[in-house]
Amino acid sequence: MTDSFAPLTIPLPQAPAALGLSRSAIYRAAAEGKIKLKKLGRSTLVDVPSVRAFLASLPDAKVRAA
């Protein structure tokens, strides 16, 4: 998503590949109020700004030296 125009929402079926999260992780985060899902007719859309905020809130991974 490095385009000059980043989408504000992504359809749920494409969200796991686009966001690097599993479908169940998206639903879990939404159930906990950490990611917003929107409805447009029968379609479920993932709110990209809420995903960015959620990912930014996660702690950094600790990497051990080899």
mmCIF file of the N, C-alpha and C atoms, coordinates in Angstrom:
data_MODEL
# 
_entry.id   MODEL 
# 
loop_
_atom_site.group_PDB 
_atom_site.id 
_atom_site.type_symbol 
_atom_site.label_atom_id 
_atom_site.label_alt_id 
_atom_site.label_comp_id 
_atom_site.label_asym_id 
_atom_site.label_entity_id 
_atom_site.label_seq_id 
_atom_site.pdbx_PDB_ins_code 
_atom_site.Cartn_x 
_atom_site.Cartn_y 
_atom_site.Cartn_z 
_atom_site.occupancy 
_atom_site.B_iso_or_equiv 
_atom_site.pdbx_formal_charge 
_atom_site.auth_seq_id 
_atom_site.auth_comp_id 
_atom_site.auth_asym_id 
_atom_site.auth_atom_id 
_atom_site.pdbx_PDB_model_num 
ATOM 1   N N  . MET A 1 1  ? 0.823   -1.170  0.000  1.00 0.00 ? 1  MET A N  1 
ATOM 2   C CA . MET A 1 1  ? 0.000   0.000   0.000  1.00 0.00 ? 1  MET A CA 1 
ATOM 3   C C  . MET A 1 1  ? 0.878   1.248   0.000  1.00 0.00 ? 1  MET A C  1 
ATOM 4   N N  . THR A 1 2  ? 1.752   1.319   -0.933 1.00 0.00 ? 2  THR A N  1 
ATOM 5   C CA . THR A 1 2  ? 2.628   2.474   -1.049 1.00 0.00 ? 2  THR A CA 1 
ATOM 6   C C  . THR A 1 2  ? 2.168   3.426   -2.139 1.00 0.00 ? 2  THR A C  1 
ATOM 7   N N  . ASP A 1 3  ? 0.970   3.242   -2.624 1.00 0.00 ? 3  ASP A N  1 
ATOM 8   C CA . ASP A 1 3  ? 0.435   4.137   -3.641 1.00 0.00 ? 3  ASP A CA 1 
ATOM 9   C C  . ASP A 1 3  ? 0.316   5.543   -3.070 1.00 0.00 ? 3  ASP A C  1 
ATOM 10  N N  . SER A 1 4  ? 0.260   6.537   -3.954 1.00 0.00 ? 4  SER A N  1 
ATOM 11  C CA . SER A 1 4  ? 0.100   7.909   -3.483 1.00 0.00 ? 4  SER A CA 1 
ATOM 12  C C  . SER A 1 4  ? -1.262  8.112   -2.845 1.00 0.00 ? 4  SER A C  1 
ATOM 13  N N  . PHE A 1 5  ? -2.221  7.264   -3.166 1.00 0.00 ? 5  PHE A N  1 
ATOM 14  C CA . PHE A 1 5  ? -3.544  7.312   -2.550 1.00 0.00 ? 5  PHE A CA 1 
ATOM 15  C C  . PHE A 1 5  ? -3.798  5.978   -1.877 1.00 0.00 ? 5  PHE A C  1 
ATOM 16  N N  . ALA A 1 6  ? -3.744  5.957   -0.564 1.00 0.00 ? 6  ALA A N  1 
ATOM 17  C CA . ALA A 1 6  ? -4.001  4.732   0.187  1.00 0.00 ? 6  ALA A CA 1 
ATOM 18  C C  . ALA A 1 6  ? -5.494  4.647   0.481  1.00 0.00 ? 6  ALA A C  1 
ATOM 19  N N  . PRO A 1 7  ? -6.097  3.473   0.310  1.00 0.00 ? 7  PRO A N  1 
ATOM 20  C CA . PRO A 1 7  ? -7.528  3.340   0.565  1.00 0.00 ? 7  PRO A CA 1 
ATOM 21  C C  . PRO A 1 7  ? -7.853  3.508   2.051  1.00 0.00 ? 7  PRO A C  1 
ATOM 22  N N  . LEU A 1 8  ? -9.025  4.024   2.339  1.00 0.00 ? 8  LEU A N  1 
ATOM 23  C CA . LEU A 1 8  ? -9.475  4.172   3.717  1.00 0.00 ? 8  LEU A CA 1 
ATOM 24  C C  . LEU A 1 8  ? -10.080 2.885   4.252  1.00 0.00 ? 8  LEU A C  1 
ATOM 25  N N  . THR A 1 9  ? -10.588 2.050   3.349  1.00 0.00 ? 9  THR A N  1 
ATOM 26  C CA . THR A 1 9  ? -11.134 0.749   3.729  1.00 0.00 ? 9  THR A CA 1 
ATOM 27  C C  . THR A 1 9  ? -10.654 -0.299  2.739  1.00 0.00 ? 9  THR A C  1 
ATOM 28  N N  . ILE A 1 10 ? -10.695 -1.545  3.207  1.00 0.00 ? 10 ILE A N  1 
ATOM 29  C CA . ILE A 1 10 ? -10.367 -2.697  2.366  1.00 0.00 ? 10 ILE A CA 1 
ATOM 30  C C  . ILE A 1 10 ? -11.464 -3.727  2.580  1.00 0.00 ? 10 ILE A C  1 
ATOM 31  N N  . PRO A 1 11 ? -11.995 -4.323  1.505  1.00 0.00 ? 11 PRO A N  1 
ATOM 32  C CA . PRO A 1 11 ? -12.989 -5.386  1.690  1.00 0.00 ? 11 PRO A CA 1 
ATOM 33  C C  . PRO A 1 11 ? -12.398 -6.525  2.526  1.00 0.00 ? 11 PRO A C  1 
ATOM 34  N N  . LEU A 1 12 ? -13.173 -7.050  3.430  1.00 0.00 ? 12 LEU A N  1 
ATOM 35  C CA . LEU A 1 12 ? -12.690 -8.087  4.350  1.00 0.00 ? 12 LEU A CA 1 
ATOM 36  C C  . LEU A 1 12 ? -12.016 -9.266  3.644  1.00 0.00 ? 12 LEU A C  1 
ATOM 37  N N  . PRO A 1 13 ? -12.533 -9.771  2.528  1.00 0.00 ? 13 PRO A N  1 
ATOM 38  C CA . PRO A 1 13 ? -11.849 -10.904 1.893  1.00 0.00 ? 13 PRO A CA 1 
ATOM 39  C C  . PRO A 1 13 ? -10.404 -10.590 1.455  1.00 0.00 ? 13 PRO A C  1 
ATOM 40  N N  . GLN A 1 14 ? -10.099 -9.331  1.123  1.00 0.00 ? 14 GLN A N  1 
ATOM 41  C CA . GLN A 1 14 ? -8.740  -8.973  0.706  1.00 0.00 ? 14 GLN A CA 1 
ATOM 42  C C  . GLN A 1 14 ? -7.876  -8.483  1.857  1.00 0.00 ? 14 GLN A C  1 
ATOM 43  N N  . ALA A 1 15 ? -8.459  -8.217  3.008  1.00 0.00 ? 15 ALA A N  1 
ATOM 44  C CA . ALA A 1 15 ? -7.740  -7.624  4.132  1.00 0.00 ? 15 ALA A CA 1 
ATOM 45  C C  . ALA A 1 15 ? -6.585  -8.479  4.659  1.00 0.00 ? 15 ALA A C  1 
ATOM 46  N N  . PRO A 1 16 ? -6.732  -9.788  4.830  1.00 0.00 ? 16 PRO A N  1 
ATOM 47  C CA . PRO A 1 16 ? -5.595  -10.551 5.370  1.00 0.00 ? 16 PRO A CA 1 
ATOM 48  C C  . PRO A 1 16 ? -4.321  -10.416 4.531  1.00 0.00 ? 16 PRO A C  1 
ATOM 49  N N  . ALA A 1 17 ? -4.423  -10.529 3.225  1.00 0.00 ? 17 ALA A N  1 
ATOM 50  C CA . ALA A 1 17 ? -3.241  -10.404 2.374  1.00 0.00 ? 17 ALA A CA 1 
ATOM 51  C C  . ALA A 1 17 ? -2.703  -8.979  2.362  1.00 0.00 ? 17 ALA A C  1 
ATOM 52  N N  . ALA A 1 18 ? -3.590  -7.999  2.355  1.00 0.00 ? 18 ALA A N  1 
ATOM 53  C CA . ALA A 1 18 ? -3.162  -6.602  2.278  1.00 0.00 ? 18 ALA A CA 1 
ATOM 54  C C  . ALA A 1 18 ? -2.567  -6.108  3.592  1.00 0.00 ? 18 ALA A C  1 
ATOM 55  N N  . LEU A 1 19 ? -3.068  -6.605  4.715  1.00 0.00 ? 19 LEU A N  1 
ATOM 56  C CA . LEU A 1 19 ? -2.661  -6.088  6.014  1.00 0.00 ? 19 LEU A CA 1 
ATOM 57  C C  . LEU A 1 19 ? -1.680  -6.979  6.752  1.00 0.00 ? 19 LEU A C  1 
ATOM 58  N N  . GLY A 1 20 ? -1.509  -8.211  6.306  1.00 0.00 ? 20 GLY A N  1 
ATOM 59  C CA . GLY A 1 20 ? -0.592  -9.124  6.987  1.00 0.00 ? 20 GLY A CA 1 
ATOM 60  C C  . GLY A 1 20 ? -1.163  -9.695  8.272  1.00 0.00 ? 20 GLY A C  1 
ATOM 61  N N  . LEU A 1 21 ? -2.475  -9.700  8.391  1.00 0.00 ? 21 LEU A N  1 
ATOM 62  C CA . LEU A 1 21 ? -3.154  -10.264 9.551  1.00 0.00 ? 21 LEU A CA 1 
ATOM 63  C C  . LEU A 1 21 ? -4.103  -11.360 9.084  1.00 0.00 ? 21 LEU A C  1 
ATOM 64  N N  . SER A 1 22 ? -4.297  -12.378 9.909  1.00 0.00 ? 22 SER A N  1 
ATOM 65  C CA . SER A 1 22 ? -5.256  -13.413 9.536  1.00 0.00 ? 22 SER A CA 1 
ATOM 66  C C  . SER A 1 22 ? -6.672  -12.874 9.693  1.00 0.00 ? 22 SER A C  1 
ATOM 67  N N  . ARG A 1 23 ? -7.606  -13.520 9.022  1.00 0.00 ? 23 ARG A N  1 
ATOM 68  C CA . ARG A 1 23 ? -9.017  -13.125 9.120  1.00 0.00 ? 23 ARG A CA 1 
ATOM 69  C C  . ARG A 1 23 ? -9.490  -13.217 10.567 1.00 0.00 ? 23 ARG A C  1 
ATOM 70  N N  . SER A 1 24 ? -9.092  -14.277 11.265 1.00 0.00 ? 24 SER A N  1 
ATOM 71  C CA . SER A 1 24 ? -9.528  -14.417 12.663 1.00 0.00 ? 24 SER A CA 1 
ATOM 72  C C  . SER A 1 24 ? -8.871  -13.368 13.556 1.00 0.00 ? 24 SER A C  1 
ATOM 73  N N  . ALA A 1 25 ? -7.634  -12.964 13.270 1.00 0.00 ? 25 ALA A N  1 
ATOM 74  C CA . ALA A 1 25 ? -6.996  -11.897 14.045 1.00 0.00 ? 25 ALA A CA 1 
ATOM 75  C C  . ALA A 1 25 ? -7.728  -10.578 13.831 1.00 0.00 ? 25 ALA A C  1 
ATOM 76  N N  . ILE A 1 26 ? -8.187  -10.344 12.611 1.00 0.00 ? 26 ILE A N  1 
ATOM 77  C CA . ILE A 1 26 ? -8.953  -9.130  12.318 1.00 0.00 ? 26 ILE A CA 1 
ATOM 78  C C  . ILE A 1 26 ? -10.266 -9.143  13.106 1.00 0.00 ? 26 ILE A C  1 
ATOM 79  N N  . TYR A 1 27 ? -10.975 -10.270 13.096 1.00 0.00 ? 27 TYR A N  1 
ATOM 80  C CA . TYR A 1 27 ? -12.232 -10.361 13.841 1.00 0.00 ? 27 TYR A CA 1 
ATOM 81  C C  . TYR A 1 27 ? -11.997 -10.237 15.351 1.00 0.00 ? 27 TYR A C  1 
ATOM 82  N N  . ARG A 1 28 ? -10.917 -10.851 15.872 1.00 0.00 ? 28 ARG A N  1 
ATOM 83  C CA . ARG A 1 28 ? -10.621 -10.743 17.305 1.00 0.00 ? 28 ARG A CA 1 
ATOM 84  C C  . ARG A 1 28 ? -10.363 -9.287  17.690 1.00 0.00 ? 28 ARG A C  1 
ATOM 85  N N  . ALA A 1 29 ? -9.531  -8.608  16.903 1.00 0.00 ? 29 ALA A N  1 
ATOM 86  C CA . ALA A 1 29 ? -9.222  -7.207  17.190 1.00 0.00 ? 29 ALA A CA 1 
ATOM 87  C C  . ALA A 1 29 ? -10.478 -6.344  17.091 1.00 0.00 ? 29 ALA A C  1 
ATOM 88  N N  . ALA A 1 30 ? -11.354 -6.649  16.143 1.00 0.00 ? 30 ALA A N  1 
ATOM 89  C CA . ALA A 1 30 ? -12.602 -5.899  16.008 1.00 0.00 ? 30 ALA A CA 1 
ATOM 90  C C  . ALA A 1 30 ? -13.515 -6.144  17.210 1.00 0.00 ? 30 ALA A C  1 
ATOM 91  N N  . ALA A 1 31 ? -13.585 -7.386  17.673 1.00 0.00 ? 31 ALA A N  1 
ATOM 92  C CA . ALA A 1 31 ? -14.420 -7.711  18.831 1.00 0.00 ? 31 ALA A CA 1 
ATOM 93  C C  . ALA A 1 31 ? -13.923 -7.006  20.087 1.00 0.00 ? 31 ALA A C  1 
ATOM 94  N N  . GLU A 1 32 ? -12.603 -6.777  20.163 1.00 0.00 ? 32 GLU A N  1 
ATOM 95  C CA . GLU A 1 32 ? -12.008 -6.085  21.308 1.00 0.00 ? 32 GLU A CA 1 
ATOM 96  C C  . GLU A 1 32 ? -12.051 -4.563  21.136 1.00 0.00 ? 32 GLU A C  1 
ATOM 97  N N  . GLY A 1 33 ? -12.599 -4.094  20.014 1.00 0.00 ? 33 GLY A N  1 
ATOM 98  C CA . GLY A 1 33 ? -12.704 -2.663  19.766 1.00 0.00 ? 33 GLY A CA 1 
ATOM 99  C C  . GLY A 1 33 ? -11.417 -2.014  19.297 1.00 0.00 ? 33 GLY A C  1 
ATOM 100 N N  . LYS A 1 34 ? -10.448 -2.804  18.861 1.00 0.00 ? 34 LYS A N  1 
ATOM 101 C CA . LYS A 1 34 ? -9.151  -2.271  18.438 1.00 0.00 ? 34 LYS A CA 1 
ATOM 102 C C  . LYS A 1 34 ? -9.093  -1.961  16.950 1.00 0.00 ? 34 LYS A C  1 
ATOM 103 N N  . ILE A 1 35 ? -9.930  -2.618  16.164 1.00 0.00 ? 35 ILE A N  1 
ATOM 104 C CA . ILE A 1 35 ? -10.033 -2.380  14.721 1.00 0.00 ? 35 ILE A CA 1 
ATOM 105 C C  . ILE A 1 35 ? -11.509 -2.146  14.408 1.00 0.00 ? 35 ILE A C  1 
ATOM 106 N N  . LYS A 1 36 ? -11.774 -1.197  13.537 1.00 0.00 ? 36 LYS A N  1 
ATOM 107 C CA . LYS A 1 36 ? -13.156 -0.909  13.150 1.00 0.00 ? 36 LYS A CA 1 
ATOM 108 C C  . LYS A 1 36 ? -13.506 -1.638  11.854 1.00 0.00 ? 36 LYS A C  1 
ATOM 109 N N  . LEU A 1 37 ? -14.687 -2.222  11.841 1.00 0.00 ? 37 LEU A N  1 
ATOM 110 C CA . LEU A 1 37 ? -15.257 -2.812  10.633 1.00 0.00 ? 37 LEU A CA 1 
ATOM 111 C C  . LEU A 1 37 ? -16.486 -1.996  10.269 1.00 0.00 ? 37 LEU A C  1 
ATOM 112 N N  . LYS A 1 38 ? -16.695 -1.792  8.982  1.00 0.00 ? 38 LYS A N  1 
ATOM 113 C CA . LYS A 1 38 ? -17.834 -1.026  8.489  1.00 0.00 ? 38 LYS A CA 1 
ATOM 114 C C  . LYS A 1 38 ? -18.676 -1.922  7.596  1.00 0.00 ? 38 LYS A C  1 
ATOM 115 N N  . LYS A 1 39 ? -19.970 -1.641  7.519  1.00 0.00 ? 39 LYS A N  1 
ATOM 116 C CA . LYS A 1 39 ? -20.863 -2.380  6.634  1.00 0.00 ? 39 LYS A CA 1 
ATOM 117 C C  . LYS A 1 39 ? -21.336 -1.468  5.522  1.00 0.00 ? 39 LYS A C  1 
ATOM 118 N N  . LEU A 1 40 ? -21.291 -1.972  4.311  1.00 0.00 ? 40 LEU A N  1 
ATOM 119 C CA . LEU A 1 40 ? -21.851 -1.287  3.146  1.00 0.00 ? 40 LEU A CA 1 
ATOM 120 C C  . LEU A 1 40 ? -22.672 -2.339  2.420  1.00 0.00 ? 40 LEU A C  1 
ATOM 121 N N  . GLY A 1 41 ? -23.975 -2.297  2.635  1.00 0.00 ? 41 GLY A N  1 
ATOM 122 C CA . GLY A 1 41 ? -24.824 -3.355  2.102  1.00 0.00 ? 41 GLY A CA 1 
ATOM 123 C C  . GLY A 1 41 ? -24.451 -4.669  2.773  1.00 0.00 ? 41 GLY A C  1 
ATOM 124 N N  . ARG A 1 42 ? -24.126 -5.670  1.965  1.00 0.00 ? 42 ARG A N  1 
ATOM 125 C CA . ARG A 1 42 ? -23.724 -6.975  2.505  1.00 0.00 ? 42 ARG A CA 1 
ATOM 126 C C  . ARG A 1 42 ? -22.219 -7.080  2.706  1.00 0.00 ? 42 ARG A C  1 
ATOM 127 N N  . SER A 1 43 ? -21.486 -6.078  2.256  1.00 0.00 ? 43 SER A N  1 
ATOM 128 C CA . SER A 1 43 ? -20.024 -6.119  2.337  1.00 0.00 ? 43 SER A CA 1 
ATOM 129 C C  . SER A 1 43 ? -19.525 -5.628  3.695  1.00 0.00 ? 43 SER A C  1 
ATOM 130 N N  . THR A 1 44 ? -18.487 -6.289  4.195  1.00 0.00 ? 44 THR A N  1 
ATOM 131 C CA . THR A 1 44 ? -17.799 -5.841  5.398  1.00 0.00 ? 44 THR A CA 1 
ATOM 132 C C  . THR A 1 44 ? -16.478 -5.239  4.958  1.00 0.00 ? 44 THR A C  1 
ATOM 133 N N  . LEU A 1 45 ? -16.223 -4.014  5.420  1.00 0.00 ? 45 LEU A N  1 
ATOM 134 C CA . LEU A 1 45 ? -15.010 -3.296  5.068  1.00 0.00 ? 45 LEU A CA 1 
ATOM 135 C C  . LEU A 1 45 ? -14.160 -3.106  6.319  1.00 0.00 ? 45 LEU A C  1 
ATOM 136 N N  . VAL A 1 46 ? -12.850 -3.226  6.165  1.00 0.00 ? 46 VAL A N  1 
ATOM 137 C CA . VAL A 1 46 ? -11.925 -3.015  7.265  1.00 0.00 ? 46 VAL A CA 1 
ATOM 138 C C  . VAL A 1 46 ? -11.422 -1.577  7.180  1.00 0.00 ? 46 VAL A C  1 
ATOM 139 N N  . ASP A 1 47 ? -11.541 -0.848  8.269  1.00 0.00 ? 47 ASP A N  1 
ATOM 140 C CA . ASP A 1 47 ? -11.113 0.544   8.349  1.00 0.00 ? 47 ASP A CA 1 
ATOM 141 C C  . ASP A 1 47 ? -9.580  0.584   8.497  1.00 0.00 ? 47 ASP A C  1 
ATOM 142 N N  . VAL A 1 48 ? -8.889  1.010   7.441  1.00 0.00 ? 48 VAL A N  1 
ATOM 143 C CA . VAL A 1 48 ? -7.425  0.977   7.404  1.00 0.00 ? 48 VAL A CA 1 
ATOM 144 C C  . VAL A 1 48 ? -6.797  1.880   8.469  1.00 0.00 ? 48 VAL A C  1 
ATOM 145 N N  . PRO A 1 49 ? -7.270  3.114   8.686  1.00 0.00 ? 49 PRO A N  1 
ATOM 146 C CA . PRO A 1 49 ? -6.651  3.930   9.744  1.00 0.00 ? 49 PRO A CA 1 
ATOM 147 C C  . PRO A 1 49 ? -6.703  3.263   11.129 1.00 0.00 ? 49 PRO A C  1 
ATOM 148 N N  . SER A 1 50 ? -7.785  2.535   11.420 1.00 0.00 ? 50 SER A N  1 
ATOM 149 C CA . SER A 1 50 ? -7.858  1.856   12.717 1.00 0.00 ? 50 SER A CA 1 
ATOM 150 C C  . SER A 1 50 ? -6.860  0.694   12.782 1.00 0.00 ? 50 SER A C  1 
ATOM 151 N N  . VAL A 1 51 ? -6.594  0.051   11.652 1.00 0.00 ? 51 VAL A N  1 
ATOM 152 C CA . VAL A 1 51 ? -5.589  -1.020  11.624 1.00 0.00 ? 51 VAL A CA 1 
ATOM 153 C C  . VAL A 1 51 ? -4.199  -0.430  11.838 1.00 0.00 ? 51 VAL A C  1 
ATOM 154 N N  . ARG A 1 52 ? -3.916  0.691   11.186 1.00 0.00 ? 52 ARG A N  1 
ATOM 155 C CA . ARG A 1 52 ? -2.610  1.355   11.378 1.00 0.00 ? 52 ARG A CA 1 
ATOM 156 C C  . ARG A 1 52 ? -2.400  1.730   12.843 1.00 0.00 ? 52 ARG A C  1 
ATOM 157 N N  . ALA A 1 53 ? -3.436  2.281   13.477 1.00 0.00 ? 53 ALA A N  1 
ATOM 158 C CA . ALA A 1 53 ? -3.341  2.647   14.890 1.00 0.00 ? 53 ALA A CA 1 
ATOM 159 C C  . ALA A 1 53 ? -3.142  1.408   15.767 1.00 0.00 ? 53 ALA A C  1 
ATOM 160 N N  . PHE A 1 54 ? -3.862  0.331   15.455 1.00 0.00 ? 54 PHE A N  1 
ATOM 161 C CA . PHE A 1 54 ? -3.723  -0.914  16.204 1.00 0.00 ? 54 PHE A CA 1 
ATOM 162 C C  . PHE A 1 54 ? -2.303  -1.452  16.095 1.00 0.00 ? 54 PHE A C  1 
ATOM 163 N N  . LEU A 1 55 ? -1.759  -1.508  14.879 1.00 0.00 ? 55 LEU A N  1 
ATOM 164 C CA . LEU A 1 55 ? -0.404  -2.024  14.692 1.00 0.00 ? 55 LEU A CA 1 
ATOM 165 C C  . LEU A 1 55 ? 0.636   -1.130  15.375 1.00 0.00 ? 55 LEU A C  1 
ATOM 166 N N  . ALA A 1 56 ? 0.418   0.167   15.348 1.00 0.00 ? 56 ALA A N  1 
ATOM 167 C CA . ALA A 1 56 ? 1.347   1.097   16.004 1.00 0.00 ? 56 ALA A CA 1 
ATOM 168 C C  . ALA A 1 56 ? 1.330   0.920   17.523 1.00 0.00 ? 56 ALA A C  1 
ATOM 169 N N  . SER A 1 57 ? 0.219   0.441   18.069 1.00 0.00 ? 57 SER A N  1 
ATOM 170 C CA . SER A 1 57 ? 0.106   0.260   19.515 1.00 0.00 ? 57 SER A CA 1 
ATOM 171 C C  . SER A 1 57 ? 0.771   -1.027  20.011 1.00 0.00 ? 57 SER A C  1 
ATOM 172 N N  . LEU A 1 58 ? 1.116   -1.933  19.095 1.00 0.00 ? 58 LEU A N  1 
ATOM 173 C CA . LEU A 1 58 ? 1.736   -3.189  19.485 1.00 0.00 ? 58 LEU A CA 1 
ATOM 174 C C  . LEU A 1 58 ? 3.174   -2.962  19.918 1.00 0.00 ? 58 LEU A C  1 
ATOM 175 N N  . PRO A 1 59 ? 3.661   -3.769  20.864 1.00 0.00 ? 59 PRO A N  1 
ATOM 176 C CA . PRO A 1 59 ? 5.061   -3.603  21.284 1.00 0.00 ? 59 PRO A CA 1 
ATOM 177 C C  . PRO A 1 59 ? 6.015   -4.096  20.193 1.00 0.00 ? 59 PRO A C  1 
ATOM 178 N N  . ASP A 1 60 ? 7.221   -3.554  20.202 1.00 0.00 ? 60 ASP A N  1 
ATOM 179 C CA . ASP A 1 60 ? 8.258   -4.013  19.269 1.00 0.00 ? 60 ASP A CA 1 
ATOM 180 C C  . ASP A 1 60 ? 8.680   -5.423  19.661 1.00 0.00 ? 60 ASP A C  1 
ATOM 181 N N  . ALA A 1 61 ? 9.006   -6.221  18.671 1.00 0.00 ? 61 ALA A N  1 
ATOM 182 C CA . ALA A 1 61 ? 9.495   -7.572  18.915 1.00 0.00 ? 61 ALA A CA 1 
ATOM 183 C C  . ALA A 1 61 ? 10.925  -7.500  19.418 1.00 0.00 ? 61 ALA A C  1 
ATOM 184 N N  . LYS A 1 62 ? 11.248  -8.372  20.339 1.00 0.00 ? 62 LYS A N  1 
ATOM 185 C CA . LYS A 1 62 ? 12.618  -8.455  20.827 1.00 0.00 ? 62 LYS A CA 1 
ATOM 186 C C  . LYS A 1 62 ? 13.322  -9.565  20.047 1.00 0.00 ? 62 LYS A C  1 
ATOM 187 N N  . VAL A 1 63 ? 14.433  -9.216  19.408 1.00 0.00 ? 63 VAL A N  1 
ATOM 188 C CA . VAL A 1 63 ? 15.157  -10.168 18.585 1.00 0.00 ? 63 VAL A CA 1 
ATOM 189 C C  . VAL A 1 63 ? 16.445  -10.535 19.319 1.00 0.00 ? 63 VAL A C  1 
ATOM 190 N N  . ARG A 1 64 ? 16.647  -11.840 19.464 1.00 0.00 ? 64 ARG A N  1 
ATOM 191 C CA . ARG A 1 64 ? 17.859  -12.299 20.131 1.00 0.00 ? 64 ARG A CA 1 
ATOM 192 C C  . ARG A 1 64 ? 19.001  -12.371 19.142 1.00 0.00 ? 64 ARG A C  1 
ATOM 193 N N  . ALA A 1 65 ? 20.175  -12.019 19.596 1.00 0.00 ? 65 ALA A N  1 
ATOM 194 C CA . ALA A 1 65 ? 21.360  -12.135 18.743 1.00 0.00 ? 65 ALA A CA 1 
ATOM 195 C C  . ALA A 1 65 ? 21.696  -13.606 18.546 1.00 0.00 ? 65 ALA A C  1 
ATOM 196 N N  . ALA A 1 66 ? 22.165  -13.938 17.351 1.00 0.00 ? 66 ALA A N  1 
ATOM 197 C CA . ALA A 1 66 ? 22.478  -15.336 17.039 1.00 0.00 ? 66 ALA A CA 1 
ATOM 198 C C  . ALA A 1 66 ? 23.792  -15.765 17.658 1.00 0.00 ? 66 ALA A C  1 
# 
